[in-house]
Amino acid sequence: MVGVLTVSSSASPFPFAVLATATYTDKAEVHFDEGTSGTSLELNGTTITDEGEIVRALAKAGGLAEDSAKSQTFFELAKKLSTSTAVPEVIAGLDTLDDHLGFRTYLVGHEITAADLAVWGAVKGSIRIVGLLKNNKHVHLIRWFSHIESLESTQLALAALIEAKSSKARSNKTAASFTLGLPNAKDGQVVTRFPPEPSGYLHIGHAKAAMLNQYFAKMYNGKLLIRFDDTNPTKERTEFEETILEDLALLDIHSDIVTHTSDYFDQLYDLAIKMIKEGKAYADDTEQAEMRQQRFDGIASRHREDSIEDSLKHFAEMKEGTVEGQRWCIRAKMSVDNPNKALRDPVIYRVNLLPHHRTGDKWKIYPTYDFACPIVDSLEGVTHALRTNEYRDRNPQYYWMIEALNLRPVFIWDFSRLNFIYTLLSKRKLHWFVNEGVVSGWDDPRFPTVRGIRRRGLTVEALRQFMLAQGPSQAIVSLEWDTLWTLNKKVIDPVAPRFWAISKKDAVPVTVNGGPAEIEVKKLPKHKKNPSVGEKETVFSSNILLEQEDAVSFEDNEEITLMDWGNAIVRSKTTDASGKVTAITLDLHLEGDFRKTKKKITWLAAPTPAYGLVESTLLDYDYLITKKKLEEDDQFADLVTPVSEFREDAVADANVKDLKKGDIIQFERKGYYIFDGISSNDGKYEFIHIPDGRAASLASKAAVPAAATPTGKTTTKNDFAVADTKMYKVDKVYGAEEIVPTADTKMYKVDNIYD
């Protein structure tokens, strides 16, 4: 029977022995509870709280070999090492262990026992002892300690602890970010809403709003509404509603209710009539450009004081969609010259004769977002309207609408919008890339759409952590992508299976002397630190393939390591006139020490009819634009990156045939990839490279390298002497002669590389 081990990741000293034993025996599920004050094991209906007894109980349940008489001595020593504050006493204990392990692999007998795990845990949990071991005076103890720590089960235990601590840190950071929560929020009564316009696909900016709305709804055990703001038939289509719901599902966001602003067109019309009758709105036929200028200059419309009857008459014409009615709009009578220009009589209704995708030809007039949003929020029971602070100037307008119509109040909570370097979030500009064929579609991996970033390999968990880490910050800055991709790497690394791929360009055939006479197939773990990922089949052969880049780097008689196989010595290397390696011969040297080789090489068995390789394409991408941040007067079409997709032909090991589209893997020594499916053009397996947060994977490939001139020629000494600069010229302080610095140094002299 499997028990439950409960422990806090912040326990001090941490019970490493308990965690290692639970993982080694697999007899207890580990539950990290940051609220617990001690360590406890529920096993067979019994609760055990003493750490030594927990280790013994798990060892017994797991059938660990044990000599109880000898083990007790080491359990007592472990306890002494954990509690002693006297350095001489600790050193004496370490000396005893070192002497005991001089001719032994384990403390008791010939197999690992609970005693080993108990003592290892005591050493691991003491910073002082670990520091003393660094003096290298206890070589046998260090060898034993390293062996216990290198066990797969121990590594899994330590990885679980690190993840628990990271989760706690993220949780604490998030909690700190949202310490105040939502103002006037009551548990079980909070209602938030995410109101996308069905005119395009969701992008990463929308993802933040959606995730925050869901976060607060769950925090207060409330509800999340998804409301489609469908008040503009010109841009909106049903298909976008469907894709938005699919995008939200990709983000693991699910609403309690899905509604539409169009559900409330009748109420909105009635409320507009009410505003006109109460003198809080009027009809206006001022041309759009003139109206914009009047609002800017604080000039009242000539119709502002028209009679209520006239405004109602024009509104009726608008409702019918007549030629006369099309000239008019309805404006709220807020202010003429308020310093906040959003309050200068905004338009609340306008005519649009296009059929609506839900209501058809029923309406010829539609409310503006600024009019409909606060009203529908109030009618639907929304308690807190979350929106980006670019709307902050319009918040008073929002409150004015609710007060003017005597509706239930709603509280606005705003946050900063997301901006990323080299990234466009404007729907209009994204439409341009699609329409011009610069990208393959709205799910292109170069796009900041939800579909694009998910196809690029960004996980929901990483995105959620990133969004919540932003907190209620009001700063509007252009964020780097590195933090997001670094978070993503932490999510995928522990679970991504490892495979191999070799670039086909100039791949090198290699003969391995001492290799198997016949092809051999062995089962190896897909992830060395996480056996739960499963196993893969690795083909061993005397004929293998290596990448040209690796082959070129080999020296004669150099010893290298063939990963997952062993060491080999380079005996011969054939090259052509250009220096390209065309063949290599290796002598297998399995008794060699992999720790002493500098090069760990991935390889693939040369394909045979029985054991083939998988033709693959590795894809990588650059940013779509070459400028980090666009200014208002920039013509973005002039800043499009000339080439932003890069394709590399490769062959992968046959294990990738088991992958499903969307699976994330690691091609060792190449990076993380997401399987994008099999190409309909050439039948090749396509893998998209996932950035890992490192600068090299995120730098714009369109940028000119620092060491190159704009023309691409090799940089020379003279290139540094002339520069296009607006700085004024000055005479050299020390005259025209070149100054050659001298120094008292024992370094050998070298010629100037530019002479």
VOKEMAR-758792 format. One record per residue (C-alpha): x, y, z; residue in one letter. Coordinates in steps of 0.1 Angstrom, whole numbers, padded with zeros to 4 digits, always signed. Layout:
residues N
XYZA ...
end
This chain:
residues 755
+0000+0000+0000M +0013+0035-0009V +0014+0061+0019G +0013+0098+0018V +0044+0118+0029L +0036+0154+0039T +0065+0179+0041V +0072+0216+0037S +0097+0226+0011S +0109+0253+0035S +0115+0230+0065A +0148+0237+0082S +0168+0215+0084P +0151+0198+0054F +0145+0161+0059P +0164+0149+0028F +0166+0113+0041A +0128+0111+0043V +0123+0125+0008L +0151+0103-0007A +0137+0072+0009T +0101+0079-0002A +0114+0083-0038T +0137+0054-0037Y +0112+0029-0024T +0082+0045-0043D +0061+0036-0012K +0048+0071-0005A +0033+0099-0026E +0051+0131-0016V +0029+0161-0008H +0046+0195-0004F +0024+0215+0021D +0038+0249+0029E +0014+0252+0058G +0026+0222+0077T +0049+0226+0107S +0065+0191+0106G +0070+0160+0085T +0045+0132+0087S +0038+0098+0070L +0004+0082+0066E +0010+0046+0060L -0013+0016+0066N -0036+0037+0087G -0007+0049+0110T +0007+0084+0113T +0045+0086+0118I +0061+0120+0126T +0096+0110+0138D +0119+0113+0107E +0141+0084+0116G +0110+0062+0121E +0096+0074+0087I +0128+0063+0070V +0127+0029+0087R +0090+0024+0079A +0094+0033+0042L +0126+0011+0040A +0107-0018+0054K +0077-0013+0031A +0101-0011+0002G +0120-0042+0010G +0154-0024+0015L +0182-0047+0026A +0190-0041+0062E +0211-0053+0092D +0192-0038+0121S +0220-0040+0146A +0245-0022+0124K +0219+0002+0109S +0210+0015+0144Q +0246+0027+0149T +0244+0047+0117F +0210+0061+0124F +0224+0074+0157E +0254+0089+0139L +0230+0106+0114A +0211+0122+0142K +0243+0134+0159K +0255+0149+0126L +0222+0167+0122S +0221+0182+0157T +0257+0187+0168S +0271+0222+0168T +0306+0213+0179A +0329+0212+0148V +0354+0187+0164P +0325+0163+0171E +0313+0166+0135V +0348+0161+0121I +0352+0130+0142A +0320+0116+0128G +0331+0123+0093L +0365+0106+0100D +0346+0075+0112T +0325+0074+0081L +0355+0079+0058D +0375+0051+0075D +0344+0028+0073H +0339+0034+0036L +0376+0029+0027G +0368-0006+0014F +0330-0005+0012R +0305+0007-0014T +0277+0010+0012Y +0275+0014+0049L +0259-0019+0056V +0263-0050+0034G +0266-0049-0004H +0234-0031-0012E +0219+0003-0004I +0200+0003+0029T +0180+0028+0050A +0213+0036+0068A +0228+0050+0036D +0198+0072+0030L +0197+0084+0066A +0233+0094+0067V +0233+0109+0033W +0203+0130+0043G +0221+0142+0074A +0251+0153+0054V +0230+0169+0026K +0210+0188+0052G +0240+0204+0068S +0257+0234+0051I +0285+0231+0076R +0292+0194+0067I +0290+0200+0030V +0315+0228+0034G +0339+0206+0054L +0337+0179+0026L +0350+0205+0002K +0383+0204+0020N +0387+0170+0002N +0401+0153+0033K +0374+0126+0033H +0378+0111-0002V +0359+0078+0005H +0330+0096+0022L +0328+0120-0008I +0328+0091-0032R +0300+0074-0013W +0280+0107-0009F +0283+0115-0047S +0271+0080-0055H +0240+0082-0034I +0232+0116-0047E +0237+0105-0083S +0210+0078-0080L +0181+0084-0103E +0157+0083-0075S +0177+0109-0055T +0179+0132-0085Q +0141+0129-0089L +0136+0137-0052A +0159+0168-0054L +0142+0179-0087A +0108+0177-0070A +0120+0197-0040L +0134+0224-0063I +0101+0226-0082E +0082+0229-0050A +0104+0257-0038K +0101+0274-0072S +0063+0271-0071S +0063+0285-0036K +0084+0315-0047A +0062+0321-0077R +0031+0318-0055S +0046+0342-0030N +0055+0366-0057K +0020+0365-0072T +0005+0368-0038A +0026+0398-0031A +0017+0413-0064S -0020+0410-0057F -0018+0414-0019T -0047+0439-0019L -0068+0419-0043G -0098+0435-0058L -0114+0465-0039P -0147+0458-0022N -0146+0421-0033A -0166+0396-0014K -0160+0359-0015D -0185+0341-0037G -0199+0373-0052Q -0172+0385-0076V -0181+0385-0113V -0154+0394-0139T -0157+0395-0176R -0135+0392-0207F -0151+0412-0236P -0133+0405-0269P -0145+0419-0302E -0150+0391-0327P -0130+0407-0354S -0097+0387-0352G -0077+0362-0333Y -0066+0367-0297L -0030+0377-0292H -0007+0376-0262I -0020+0410-0249G -0055+0396-0248H -0041+0365-0230A -0031+0387-0200K -0065+0402-0197A -0082+0368-0200A -0059+0352-0175M -0062+0380-0149L -0100+0379-0151N -0100+0342-0146Q -0074+0345-0118Y -0096+0369-0097F -0128+0350-0104A -0112+0319-0090K -0095+0338-0061M -0129+0349-0048Y -0149+0318-0059N -0168+0339-0083G -0177+0338-0120K -0160+0346-0152L -0181+0358-0182L -0170+0358-0218I -0189+0385-0236R -0185+0392-0273F -0185+0429-0279D -0203+0426-0313D -0214+0462-0319T -0196+0468-0353N -0210+0446-0382P -0182+0460-0405T -0155+0440-0388K -0172+0411-0370E -0178+0376-0381R -0192+0344-0365T -0160+0325-0374E -0140+0348-0351F -0162+0340-0322E -0155+0303-0327E -0118+0309-0330T -0117+0331-0299I -0133+0304-0279L -0108+0279-0293E -0080+0303-0284D -0093+0306-0248L -0094+0268-0246A -0058+0267-0257L -0051+0290-0227L -0071+0267-0204D -0097+0295-0199I -0133+0285-0196H -0161+0308-0187S -0192+0302-0166D -0214+0320-0192I -0209+0332-0228V -0229+0362-0238T -0231+0389-0265H -0236+0426-0264T -0261+0421-0291S -0282+0402-0266D -0289+0436-0251Y -0296+0457-0282F -0332+0463-0272D -0323+0475-0237Q -0295+0497-0250L -0319+0513-0275Y -0344+0520-0247D -0317+0535-0225L -0305+0557-0253A -0341+0570-0257I -0342+0576-0219K -0310+0596-0221M -0323+0618-0249I -0356+0624-0231K -0337+0634-0199E -0316+0659-0219G -0284+0638-0214K -0279+0630-0251A -0286+0647-0285Y -0285+0641-0322A -0257+0656-0342D -0249+0657-0380D -0215+0673-0377T -0190+0658-0402E -0165+0635-0385Q -0134+0655-0392A -0151+0687-0380E -0165+0670-0349M -0130+0657-0340R -0115+0692-0343Q -0144+0707-0323Q -0138+0682-0295R -0101+0689-0295F -0107+0727-0294D -0135+0725-0268G -0162+0739-0291I -0198+0729-0287A -0217+0714-0316S -0244+0736-0331R -0269+0709-0323H -0260+0706-0286R -0290+0726-0275E -0315+0712-0300D -0348+0703-0286S -0355+0668-0273I -0381+0663-0299E -0357+0670-0327D -0331+0646-0313S -0358+0619-0310L -0369+0625-0345K -0334+0622-0359H -0328+0591-0338F -0360+0575-0354A -0346+0583-0388E -0313+0567-0378M -0332+0536-0366K -0348+0532-0400E -0316+0537-0418G -0329+0564-0441T -0307+0586-0462V -0314+0615-0438E -0308+0592-0408G -0274+0581-0421Q -0261+0617-0416R -0267+0617-0379W -0253+0602-0347C -0262+0604-0310I -0238+0620-0286R -0238+0620-0248A -0241+0655-0233K -0212+0653-0209M -0190+0683-0214S -0177+0706-0241V -0143+0716-0226D -0134+0692-0199N -0096+0688-0197P -0102+0651-0201N -0111+0650-0238K -0128+0616-0234A -0156+0635-0216L -0162+0659-0245R -0196+0647-0257D -0186+0612-0271P -0207+0594-0297V -0229+0567-0282I -0249+0556-0313Y -0242+0555-0351R -0257+0541-0382V -0244+0510-0400N -0265+0494-0428L -0245+0462-0430L -0262+0431-0417P -0252+0419-0383H -0238+0383-0380H -0263+0375-0353R -0292+0399-0356T -0293+0402-0394G -0312+0433-0408D -0331+0440-0376K -0309+0469-0366W -0295+0498-0386K -0281+0515-0356I -0255+0502-0331Y -0242+0514-0298P -0205+0523-0294T -0183+0503-0270Y -0181+0533-0246D -0219+0533-0243F -0226+0496-0243A -0198+0483-0221C -0206+0500-0188P -0244+0493-0193I -0240+0456-0201V -0214+0452-0173D -0240+0465-0149S -0269+0445-0163L -0249+0413-0163E -0239+0416-0127G -0202+0423-0133V -0187+0435-0100T -0152+0443-0113H -0143+0454-0148A -0106+0446-0155L -0091+0465-0184R -0058+0479-0195T -0048+0514-0183N -0048+0528-0219E -0085+0532-0211Y -0078+0552-0179R -0089+0585-0194D -0122+0569-0203R -0129+0556-0169N -0148+0587-0158P -0168+0583-0190Q -0177+0547-0179Y -0188+0559-0145Y -0208+0588-0160W -0228+0564-0182M -0238+0543-0152I -0246+0573-0130E -0266+0590-0157A -0288+0559-0162L -0290+0552-0125N -0276+0517-0129L -0259+0494-0104R -0222+0505-0101P -0192+0485-0113V -0157+0489-0101F -0129+0494-0127I -0095+0477-0119W -0069+0486-0145D -0035+0472-0153F -0007+0478-0178S -0010+0464-0213R +0017+0441-0226L +0042+0453-0252N +0071+0432-0265F +0102+0442-0284I +0101+0434-0322Y +0064+0426-0318T +0032+0440-0334L -0001+0436-0316L -0022+0459-0338S -0050+0438-0355K -0047+0461-0385R -0010+0454-0389K -0014+0417-0382L -0040+0416-0409H -0015+0431-0433W +0010+0404-0427F -0016+0377-0434V -0031+0395-0465N +0004+0401-0480E +0014+0365-0475G +0044+0374-0453V +0032+0347-0429V +0013+0315-0435S -0017+0325-0414G -0029+0336-0380W -0013+0306-0364D +0021+0313-0379D +0049+0307-0352P +0062+0343-0358R +0028+0358-0348F +0021+0370-0313P -0014+0354-0315T -0024+0328-0290V -0023+0302-0318R +0011+0314-0330G +0028+0314-0296I +0013+0280-0287R +0024+0266-0321R +0059+0279-0313R +0059+0258-0281G +0049+0282-0254L +0030+0264-0226T +0000+0276-0208V +0017+0272-0174E +0046+0294-0184A +0023+0320-0199L +0002+0320-0167R +0032+0324-0144Q +0045+0352-0166F +0012+0371-0166M +0006+0368-0129L +0042+0378-0122A +0034+0412-0139Q +0010+0419-0111G -0009+0452-0109P +0020+0471-0124S +0009+0503-0142Q +0042+0507-0161A +0039+0505-0199I +0072+0491-0211V +0084+0470-0240S +0092+0437-0225L +0120+0413-0236E +0109+0378-0246W +0137+0362-0226D +0118+0359-0192T +0088+0343-0208L +0109+0317-0227W +0131+0310-0197T +0099+0302-0177L +0088+0280-0205N +0121+0261-0204K +0116+0254-0167K +0082+0239-0175V +0092+0217-0204I +0127+0206-0194D +0116+0180-0167P +0092+0163-0190V +0104+0167-0226A +0117+0134-0241P +0152+0134-0255R +0159+0124-0291F +0186+0129-0317W +0187+0146-0350A +0216+0151-0375I +0218+0178-0401S +0218+0162-0435K +0241+0189-0450K +0275+0172-0455D +0267+0145-0429A +0298+0123-0423V +0297+0085-0426P +0318+0069-0398V +0331+0034-0394T +0333+0023-0358V +0360-0004-0353N +0350-0026-0324G +0313-0019-0329G +0287-0046-0331P +0290-0071-0359A +0253-0070-0363E +0229-0042-0356I +0218-0041-0320E +0188-0023-0305V +0187-0013-0268K +0160+0003-0248K +0171+0035-0231L +0152+0061-0211P +0138+0091-0230K +0147+0113-0201H +0176+0103-0179K +0163+0122-0149K +0127+0113-0153N +0120+0076-0161P +0083+0082-0161S +0087+0098-0196V +0092+0063-0209G +0118+0044-0230E +0130+0047-0265K +0149+0023-0288E +0184+0032-0297T +0201+0015-0327V +0238+0006-0324F +0258-0001-0355S +0294-0001-0367S +0283+0024-0393N +0271+0057-0380I +0265+0093-0391L +0279+0124-0375L +0274+0161-0382E +0300+0179-0403Q +0305+0205-0376E +0315+0179-0351D +0337+0160-0375A +0357+0191-0385V +0365+0197-0349S +0381+0163-0343F +0419+0160-0339E +0439+0129-0349D +0438+0103-0321N +0415+0125-0300E +0393+0106-0276E +0356+0116-0278I +0324+0103-0262T +0296+0089-0283L +0266+0098-0261M +0247+0068-0247D +0274+0045-0260W +0309+0052-0247G +0343+0066-0257N +0360+0063-0291A +0393+0074-0305I +0396+0092-0338V +0420+0071-0360R +0415+0086-0394S +0398+0115-0411K +0394+0120-0448T +0388+0155-0462T +0383+0169-0497D +0400+0199-0513A +0377+0223-0495S +0385+0209-0461G +0351+0192-0458K +0353+0159-0439V +0340+0130-0461T +0348+0100-0438A +0360+0091-0404I +0372+0059-0387T +0369+0055-0349L +0382+0028-0325D +0356+0021-0298L +0372+0025-0264H +0344+0017-0239L +0368+0015-0210E +0376+0052-0215G +0363+0078-0189D +0337+0101-0204F +0345+0126-0177R +0379+0132-0193K +0366+0139-0228T +0358+0174-0240K +0334+0164-0268K +0301+0146-0261K +0287+0138-0296I +0253+0128-0308T +0252+0103-0336W +0228+0081-0355L +0232+0046-0369A +0235+0047-0407A +0201+0038-0421P +0193+0002-0433T +0161-0012-0448P +0152-0026-0414A +0162+0004-0394Y +0156+0037-0412G +0159+0073-0401L +0131+0099-0403V +0134+0126-0429E +0128+0158-0410S +0129+0196-0413T +0140+0218-0384L +0125+0252-0385L +0136+0284-0368D +0122+0319-0369Y +0133+0355-0366D +0112+0385-0355Y +0089+0399-0382L +0102+0434-0379I +0137+0447-0376T +0131+0475-0351K +0126+0469-0314K +0100+0495-0308K +0080+0512-0335L +0073+0550-0333E +0041+0566-0345E +0056+0579-0377D +0073+0546-0386D +0061+0528-0418Q +0061+0492-0404F +0060+0478-0439A +0094+0492-0445D +0108+0475-0414L +0097+0439-0423V +0126+0414-0418T +0137+0402-0452P +0140+0366-0443V +0124+0354-0411S +0120+0316-0416E +0149+0292-0417F +0147+0256-0427R +0173+0229-0422E +0171+0194-0436D +0179+0167-0410A +0174+0130-0402V +0160+0120-0368A +0160+0087-0349D +0129+0066-0356A +0115+0072-0322N +0100+0104-0333V +0074+0085-0354K +0055+0080-0321D +0050+0117-0316L +0017+0135-0320K +0013+0170-0334K +0020+0195-0306G +0044+0172-0286D +0074+0190-0272I +0108+0173-0272I +0145+0180-0270Q +0169+0172-0298F +0200+0169-0276E +0227+0194-0283R +0202+0213-0306K +0175+0225-0283G +0138+0222-0276Y +0114+0216-0305Y +0076+0212-0309I +0064+0186-0335F +0044+0205-0361D +0032+0175-0380G +0041+0159-0413I +0044+0182-0443S +0018+0177-0470S +0044+0188-0496N +0073+0165-0490D +0062+0141-0463G +0089+0152-0439K +0084+0155-0402Y +0086+0192-0392E +0099+0205-0359F +0098+0241-0348I +0126+0253-0325H +0114+0266-0291I +0135+0295-0278P +0150+0288-0244D +0155+0323-0231G +0192+0326-0238R +0204+0357-0257A +0216+0337-0287A +0182+0322-0293S +0164+0355-0290L +0187+0380-0308A +0173+0393-0341S +0190+0374-0369K +0185+0404-0392A +0208+0425-0372A +0243+0432-0385V +0269+0414-0365P +0291+0436-0344A +0323+0424-0360A +0311+0429-0395A +0309+0460-0417T +0276+0470-0433P +0289+0456-0466T +0297+0422-0451G +0334+0424-0459K +0360+0414-0433T +0368+0441-0408T +0403+0456-0410T +0422+0479-0389K +0414+0509-0411N +0377+0502-0409D +0379+0514-0373F +0396+0546-0381A +0368+0561-0401V +0332+0565-0389A +0301+0583-0400D +0297+0606-0370T +0284+0641-0362K +0310+0646-0335M +0334+0675-0342Y +0370+0667-0351K +0399+0674-0326V +0436+0672-0330D +0454+0642-0315K +0466+0651-0280V +0500+0634-0285Y +0506+0644-0321G +0503+0625-0354A +0527+0597-0345E +0512+0564-0335E +0516+0556-0298I +0528+0521-0291V +0522+0513-0255P +0549+0493-0237T +0545+0471-0206A +0566+0450-0184D +0552+0416-0191T +0564+0380-0195K +0539+0374-0222M +0554+0364-0256Y +0553+0390-0283K +0529+0386-0313V +0526+0404-0345D +0498+0430-0350N +0469+0411-0366I +0461+0442-0388Y +0496+0447-0402D 
end
